[in-house]
Amino acid sequence: MQIPLGTNTELKAAVVEYAKTRPVFEGYKAAKYSRKYLAKHEAEIATYRAARATMDRLLHSAKLPKMDTLKTEFQQLASDNQKAYWEYREIKKDMQEIITVKSNIDHLLGLTDGQKNKQHFRLIGILHVMNEENCFSFIGRKRKKG
């Protein structure tokens, strides 16, 4: 049964707390759930119940794995996580390089916003020189639509 890294860590912590507080809970059961015993060991019993609830939630009624199995699984998950992270870094680096190349190509081809604006104003200037009256009416119509 393979579980995610964070779940593995949480399960290991719950197993440790469960193991520490189980004798206290067994004593509580032996005392036939005495209120006096409960009052004396309330914090430990609450910790036991929380650990038990965490294990039930994470295992979904499955058998509790041995701690060695959890440790081995944690090491494997951590190793897989690190490999995935290095792959992510390489892909991210490649993506940034592609974005830079695309930006450079766009700049060389004049596809940047600054170049478009310069071409637009240059065109307006040419139209203005050719026919001042038609240019303003053209610009006025263009603005109303845009």
C-alpha positions as CSV (number, residue, x, y, z in Angstrom):
1,M,0.0,0.0,0.0
2,Q,1.7,3.2,-1.1
3,I,0.5,6.5,0.4
4,P,1.6,10.1,-0.3
5,L,4.6,11.6,1.5
6,G,2.7,13.9,3.8
7,T,0.3,11.1,4.8
8,N,3.2,8.8,5.5
9,T,4.7,11.3,7.8
10,E,1.4,11.9,9.6
11,L,0.8,8.2,9.9
12,K,4.3,7.6,11.4
13,A,3.6,10.4,14.0
14,A,0.2,8.9,14.9
15,V,1.8,5.4,15.3
16,V,4.4,6.8,17.6
17,E,1.8,8.6,19.8
18,Y,-0.4,5.6,19.8
19,A,2.5,3.3,20.9
20,K,3.4,5.8,23.7
21,T,-0.1,6.2,25.1
22,R,-1.5,2.7,24.6
23,P,-0.4,1.3,28.0
24,V,-2.2,4.2,29.7
25,F,-5.4,3.5,27.7
26,E,-5.0,-0.3,28.5
27,G,-4.9,0.7,32.2
28,Y,-8.0,2.8,31.7
29,K,-9.8,-0.2,30.2
30,A,-8.5,-2.4,33.0
31,A,-9.9,0.1,35.5
32,K,-13.2,-0.4,33.7
33,Y,-13.2,3.1,32.4
34,S,-13.0,4.7,35.8
35,R,-13.7,8.4,36.0
36,K,-10.9,8.7,38.6
37,Y,-8.4,7.1,36.3
38,L,-9.6,9.2,33.4
39,A,-9.2,12.4,35.4
40,K,-5.7,11.4,36.3
41,H,-4.6,10.5,32.8
42,E,-6.9,12.7,30.7
43,A,-4.2,14.2,28.5
44,E,-2.6,10.8,27.6
45,I,-6.0,9.3,26.8
46,A,-6.9,12.2,24.6
47,T,-3.6,11.8,22.8
48,Y,-4.3,8.1,22.4
49,R,-7.8,8.8,21.0
50,A,-6.5,11.4,18.6
51,A,-3.7,9.1,17.3
52,R,-6.2,6.3,16.9
53,A,-8.6,8.6,15.0
54,T,-5.8,9.7,12.7
55,M,-4.8,6.1,12.0
56,D,-8.4,5.2,11.3
57,R,-8.8,8.2,9.0
58,L,-5.6,7.5,7.1
59,L,-5.8,3.7,6.8
60,H,-9.5,3.4,6.1
61,S,-9.8,0.3,8.2
62,A,-6.8,-1.3,6.7
63,K,-4.2,-3.2,8.8
64,L,-1.6,-1.0,10.4
65,P,1.7,-1.4,8.6
66,K,4.9,-2.0,10.5
67,M,7.1,1.1,11.3
68,D,10.0,-0.3,9.2
69,T,7.6,-0.5,6.2
70,L,6.5,3.1,6.7
71,K,10.2,4.2,7.0
72,T,11.2,2.4,3.8
73,E,8.1,3.7,2.0
74,F,8.9,7.3,3.2
75,Q,12.5,7.0,1.9
76,Q,11.2,5.8,-1.5
77,L,8.6,8.6,-1.7
78,A,11.2,11.2,-0.7
79,S,13.5,9.9,-3.4
80,D,10.7,9.9,-6.0
81,N,9.7,13.4,-4.9
82,Q,13.3,14.7,-5.3
83,K,13.6,13.1,-8.8
84,A,10.3,14.7,-9.8
85,Y,11.5,18.1,-8.5
86,W,14.7,17.9,-10.6
87,E,12.7,17.0,-13.6
88,Y,10.4,20.0,-12.9
89,R,13.4,22.3,-12.6
90,E,14.8,21.1,-16.0
91,I,11.4,21.5,-17.7
92,K,10.9,25.0,-16.1
93,K,14.4,26.0,-17.3
94,D,13.6,24.8,-20.8
95,M,10.3,26.6,-20.8
96,Q,11.9,29.9,-19.7
97,E,14.5,29.4,-22.5
98,I,11.7,28.9,-25.1
99,I,9.8,32.0,-23.8
100,T,13.0,34.0,-24.2
101,V,13.6,32.7,-27.7
102,K,10.0,33.5,-28.7
103,S,10.3,37.0,-27.3
104,N,13.5,37.5,-29.2
105,I,11.9,36.3,-32.5
106,D,8.9,38.4,-31.9
107,H,11.1,41.4,-31.3
108,L,13.1,40.7,-34.5
109,L,10.0,40.3,-36.6
110,G,8.5,43.5,-35.1
111,L,5.6,41.8,-33.3
112,T,6.1,43.6,-30.0
113,D,3.5,46.1,-28.8
114,G,6.0,49.0,-29.1
115,Q,6.6,48.1,-32.7
116,K,2.9,47.8,-33.5
117,N,2.3,51.2,-31.9
118,K,5.1,52.8,-33.9
119,Q,3.8,51.4,-37.1
120,H,0.3,52.5,-36.3
121,F,1.4,56.1,-35.6
122,R,3.6,56.1,-38.8
123,L,0.6,55.0,-40.8
124,I,-1.6,57.7,-39.3
125,G,1.1,60.3,-40.1
126,I,1.3,59.1,-43.7
127,L,-2.5,59.2,-44.0
128,H,-2.5,62.7,-42.5
129,V,0.0,64.0,-45.0
130,M,-1.9,62.4,-47.9
131,N,-5.3,63.7,-47.0
132,E,-5.8,65.6,-43.7
133,E,-9.6,65.5,-43.9
134,N,-10.0,61.8,-44.7
135,C,-7.4,60.9,-42.1
136,F,-9.4,62.4,-39.2
137,S,-12.7,60.9,-40.4
138,F,-10.9,57.5,-40.7
139,I,-9.5,57.8,-37.2
140,G,-12.8,58.9,-35.8
141,R,-14.6,55.9,-37.3
142,K,-11.9,53.5,-36.1
143,R,-12.1,54.7,-32.5
144,K,-15.9,54.4,-32.4
145,K,-15.7,50.8,-33.5
146,G,-12.6,49.9,-31.3
